[in-house]
Amino acid sequence: MGFSMSSVFNCTGHDIRVPDIVDSDGAWLVDAGGNRYLDLESGVWCLPLGHKHPRINAAMARQAESIAHTGFCYSSNIVEQAARSVLSIADMDAGQCVFLSSGSEAVELARQMCRHIAPDAATLCLHDAYFGSYSATTERGDGWFEFDWQECAICPDREDCKSDCPRLQGIPDAVSIFAFEPGSASGFVRFPPVSLIKNITRLIQGRGGKILVNEVTTGMGRTGAWFGCNHYEIDPDFLCMGKGLGNGYPVSALAINRRTAKELEQGTFRYMQSHQNDPMAAAIAHEVIAVFRDENLIRKAADKGKKFLAALQTLTDDNNIREVRGRGMIYGIDFVDGEVGDRIYEGLLKQGYIVCNRGGMFRIDPPLVTEEADFMGFVDVFRNLLAAEVAATG
Ligand SMILES: Cc1ncc(COP(=O)(O)O)c(C=O)c1O
């Protein structure tokens, strides 16, 4: 095809498998040879409304005609409107919001704010939580307490976890920040027990601490609710969003509840980035939320999610798949043998289906607008590839 990526430095750890994408439409990508691919990863979880959404493209074009970027001392009404939309879906109407560019930045800012309020506080996170490319993921040394919840997942009391459980009692006194990722993306679609999370939250709030929820992947309808934390009946102080908020455009947001915003206002907290509260980013986030509401996408994601999960679970009839699990429209599929997973991945790609393959585990997070017929077509192809594996191994 004569297409090379020799000038692009790739440090993601992932090979580029299709280098020549020239078009897109909804859940589909098209390469230069006219081959179509169903994008069941939503890019990097970023496209709840699918590629090239007409209303998002129109909002971008409209905004580009007026103002895309301003300095810190100048703003535009669209930023205030978008902040209200974000706070309303976060259920923090009386709070305040900051727009940034990436999920990592939103989490980093939230943690800096927590540390500003309580400089000596240690942060608890679940052992398999991921917070992005910055210090919350890469430097979890002093000041962090990792809580391994694997034992809790198999505990007989997991549905009704007791607050006097020795594991909870073992959380050091210095811990008064809980950074919670409600659905462990890097932990491969595993969801910690509700009663455990409620107890940790109660403990931290009882200490006057802060709850920071990372909704970069689990937000924007992905779990069949606006946010992953909606499944946990908790009341966060900080809610970080990214990815789906911009439907492909780099915008993230940090929603801060009123009490915490007031606390910060009284101090000397400062944080500046060039693209903080950009009108273009705000206009896109505002329109994405409007499309979600107009198209009743949260309800649809919950309903469609159940159908898609049920269809995927029919694949477990085969000896090659150990488990299929999911919540809303995010699914994890564990293979018994990782090499079989690798071969199925190649077979799917060849037939025009993109999934995330992580060494014997598939993660699937389709655009929320994926057509049911397209998804069922994928399940059929997957089933045929599994059958071919069984036939080949006798
Ligand atoms: C759970 C979670 N949090 C944060 C991030 C960081 O977001 P970004 O890559 O936009 O900085 C990611 C990215 O994959 C993520 O999966």
Ligand as a Chemical Component Dictionary entry (heavy atoms), coordinates in Angstrom:
data_LIG
# 
_chem_comp.id                   LIG 
_chem_comp.type                 NON-POLYMER 
_chem_comp.pdbx_formal_charge   0 
_chem_comp.three_letter_code    LIG 
# 
loop_
_chem_comp_atom.comp_id 
_chem_comp_atom.atom_id 
_chem_comp_atom.alt_atom_id 
_chem_comp_atom.type_symbol 
_chem_comp_atom.charge 
_chem_comp_atom.model_Cartn_x 
_chem_comp_atom.model_Cartn_y 
_chem_comp_atom.model_Cartn_z 
_chem_comp_atom.pdbx_ordinal 
LIG C1 C1 C 0 -9.414 4.905  34.072 1  
LIG C2 C2 C 0 -8.605 5.932  33.363 2  
LIG N1 N1 N 0 -8.298 7.076  33.982 3  
LIG C3 C3 C 0 -7.569 8.043  33.387 4  
LIG C4 C4 C 0 -7.105 7.883  32.112 5  
LIG C5 C5 C 0 -6.276 8.961  31.475 6  
LIG O1 O1 O 0 -6.959 9.619  30.471 7  
LIG P1 P1 P 0 -6.142 10.351 29.296 8  
LIG O2 O2 O 0 -5.481 9.282  28.493 9  
LIG O3 O3 O 0 -7.189 11.123 28.558 10 
LIG O4 O4 O 0 -5.163 11.241 29.943 11 
LIG C6 C6 C 0 -7.390 6.709  31.414 12 
LIG C7 C7 C 0 -6.887 6.499  30.053 13 
LIG O5 O5 O 0 -6.939 5.454  29.472 14 
LIG C8 C8 C 0 -8.161 5.706  32.059 15 
LIG O6 O6 O 0 -8.444 4.539  31.447 16 
# 
loop_
_chem_comp_bond.comp_id 
_chem_comp_bond.atom_id_1 
_chem_comp_bond.atom_id_2 
_chem_comp_bond.value_order 
_chem_comp_bond.pdbx_ordinal 
LIG C1 C2 SING 1  
LIG C2 N1 SING 2  
LIG C2 C8 DOUB 3  
LIG N1 C3 DOUB 4  
LIG C3 C4 SING 5  
LIG C4 C5 SING 6  
LIG C4 C6 DOUB 7  
LIG C5 O1 SING 8  
LIG O1 P1 SING 9  
LIG P1 O2 DOUB 10 
LIG P1 O3 SING 11 
LIG P1 O4 SING 12 
LIG C6 C7 SING 13 
LIG C6 C8 SING 14 
LIG C7 O5 DOUB 15 
LIG C8 O6 SING 16 
# 
